[in-house]
Amino acid sequence: MSVNMFSQRAVQTSMRRLATIRPTNSSMRILSPAAIATGQIRTAEEPYQDREQEHALTLLPLRLAATSPTSTSLPVSSEEANKLLASQRKNRPVSPHLGIYRPQVTWIPSAMNRVTGSILSGGLYIFGFAYLVAPAFGWHLESATMAATVAAWPVAAKVATKFLIAWPFTFHSFNGLRHLTWDLGAVLTNKQVIVTGWTVIALSFVTALGLTFY
């Protein structure tokens, strides 16, 4: 009894599967009862469907990489990554610098104090080294030679050169005294800083002109 029931069910299943197959010319072929019973039925369209599924599975990692929130691009070489990073850094916004600040006497003398200090110390080292190696190269940097050379210059050139040498010295000297006063904890209010700043500027120009025409 059970064998007959199993046979009937197998026949019903086979008939249902045959009913789902479209009777086209490309799919008509001889099918064995074993193939029908076990479901191993392949039509002419199924190989194409299988290839489409394989193609979709091949593209799946690429699609996931493109749509993943934690990944924005496919893996690249280290050289390409460095080039991409350098190009992205060029588009970064630049932080505000000195151009956004209004010129004020509270910070300009402080900056010029460093500039004049570098000019004076650098000029001293350069001239000292040149004076030491002058005999080896035949340079004439003696005081008498330099005085005679400057005396032959036009008046405007002499005045400009003397002022350019005198003003860094006078400004750095007076502003240095101003900084030493701050180190003592005096004249540190905003108004006092402004007053002393203008005082240093005025004294440095007056004394530099005095040394120029002396």
C-alpha positions in Angstrom: 0.0 0.0 0.0 2.8 2.4 0.9 4.7 1.5 -2.3 1.6 2.4 -4.4 1.2 5.7 -2.5 4.8 6.6 -3.1 4.5 5.8 -6.8 1.4 7.9 -7.2 3.1 10.9 -5.5 6.2 10.5 -7.7 4.0 10.5 -10.8 2.0 13.6 -9.6 5.3 15.5 -8.9 6.6 14.6 -12.4 3.4 15.8 -14.0 3.5 19.1 -12.2 7.1 19.8 -13.2 6.3 18.9 -16.8 3.4 21.4 -16.7 5.7 24.2 -15.7 8.0 23.7 -18.8 7.1 25.9 -21.8 6.7 23.8 -24.9 9.0 25.8 -27.1 11.1 24.5 -30.0 14.4 25.4 -28.3 13.4 23.6 -25.1 11.8 20.4 -26.6 14.0 17.4 -26.0 13.6 13.8 -24.6 13.5 13.8 -20.9 14.0 10.7 -18.9 11.6 9.7 -16.1 14.5 9.8 -13.6 15.3 13.4 -14.6 11.7 14.4 -14.3 11.4 12.7 -10.9 14.5 14.2 -9.4 14.0 17.7 -10.8 17.1 17.6 -13.1 15.3 19.4 -15.9 17.1 22.1 -17.8 15.6 24.1 -20.6 17.5 26.0 -23.4 17.0 29.3 -21.5 18.5 28.0 -18.2 22.2 28.1 -19.3 21.8 31.8 -20.1 20.1 32.4 -16.8 23.0 30.6 -15.0 25.6 32.8 -16.8 23.6 35.9 -15.8 23.7 34.8 -12.2 27.4 34.1 -12.3 28.0 37.6 -13.8 25.9 39.2 -11.1 27.8 37.3 -8.4 31.1 38.5 -10.0 29.9 42.1 -9.9 28.5 41.9 -6.4 31.8 42.7 -4.6 32.3 45.8 -6.8 28.8 47.0 -6.2 29.1 46.5 -2.5 32.4 48.4 -2.5 30.8 51.2 -4.4 27.8 51.4 -2.1 29.4 50.6 1.2 29.5 53.6 3.6 32.9 52.7 4.9 34.6 52.3 1.5 34.7 55.0 -1.2 37.0 53.4 -3.8 38.6 50.2 -5.0 42.0 49.2 -3.6 44.8 51.1 -5.2 48.6 51.0 -5.1 50.5 52.9 -2.5 51.9 55.3 -5.1 48.4 56.1 -6.4 47.2 56.5 -2.8 49.9 59.0 -2.1 49.1 61.0 -5.2 45.4 61.0 -4.3 46.2 62.2 -0.8 48.4 65.0 -2.1 45.7 66.2 -4.5 43.1 66.2 -1.7 45.4 68.2 0.6 45.6 70.9 -2.1 41.8 71.4 -1.7 41.9 71.9 2.1 41.1 75.3 3.5 44.0 77.4 4.7 44.0 78.7 8.2 43.8 82.5 8.6 47.2 84.1 8.8 48.6 87.7 9.3 46.5 89.0 6.5 43.3 88.9 8.5 44.7 91.0 11.4 44.5 94.8 11.4 47.9 96.4 11.7 48.3 97.6 15.2 51.1 99.1 17.2 50.7 96.4 19.8 52.1 93.6 17.6 54.0 95.3 14.8 57.0 96.5 17.0 57.1 93.0 18.6 57.5 91.4 15.1 60.0 94.1 14.0 62.1 93.5 17.1 62.7 89.9 15.8 63.4 91.1 12.3 65.9 93.8 13.3 67.6 91.4 15.7 68.1 88.9 12.9 69.4 91.6 10.6 71.9 92.9 13.1 73.2 89.5 14.3 73.3 88.1 10.8 75.1 91.1 9.4 77.6 91.0 12.1 78.4 87.3 11.6 78.6 87.7 7.8 80.9 90.8 8.0 83.1 89.2 10.6 83.5 86.0 8.6 84.2 88.0 5.4 86.8 90.1 7.3 88.6 87.0 8.4 88.8 85.4 5.0 89.5 88.7 3.1 93.3 88.3 3.0 92.9 84.9 1.4 90.7 86.2 -1.4 92.4 89.6 -1.8 89.4 91.6 -0.5 90.0 95.0 0.9 87.7 95.4 3.9 90.0 97.7 5.9 88.4 100.8 7.5 90.4 103.2 5.4 89.5 101.4 2.2 85.8 101.2 3.0 85.7 104.9 4.0 87.3 105.9 0.8 84.8 103.7 -1.2 81.8 105.2 0.5 83.1 108.7 0.2 83.0 108.3 -3.6 79.3 107.4 -3.6 76.5 109.9 -4.4 75.0 111.7 -1.4 71.6 110.0 -1.7 73.3 106.6 -1.7 75.3 107.4 1.4 72.3 108.7 3.3 70.2 105.7 2.4 72.9 103.2 3.3 73.6 104.9 6.7 69.9 105.1 7.6 69.3 101.4 6.7 72.2 100.4 9.0 71.3 102.9 11.8 67.5 102.3 12.1 67.6 98.5 12.9 70.2 99.3 15.6 68.2 102.1 17.2 64.8 100.4 17.0 66.1 97.1 18.4 67.9 99.0 21.2 64.8 101.0 22.3 62.4 98.2 21.9 64.7 95.9 23.8 64.5 98.3 26.7 60.7 98.2 26.4 60.7 94.4 26.6 63.0 94.5 29.7 60.5 96.9 31.3 57.7 94.3 30.6 59.9 91.6 32.3 59.8 93.7 35.4 56.0 93.7 35.3 55.5 97.4 34.5 53.6 99.2 31.8 51.6 96.2 30.7 48.1 97.7 30.3 46.8 98.0 26.7 47.0 101.8 26.8 50.6 101.7 28.1 51.7 99.2 25.5 50.3 101.5 22.7 52.0 104.6 24.1 55.4 102.8 24.5 55.1 101.3 21.1 54.7 104.7 19.4 57.4 106.1 21.6 59.9 103.5 20.5 59.0 104.1 16.8 59.4 107.8 17.1 62.7 107.6 19.1 64.2 105.0 16.7 63.5 107.2 13.6 64.8 110.4 15.2 68.0 108.8 16.5 68.5 106.9 13.2 68.3 110.2 11.3 70.7 111.8 13.8 73.2 109.0 13.2 72.7 109.3 9.5 73.6 112.9 9.2 76.1 113.0 12.0 
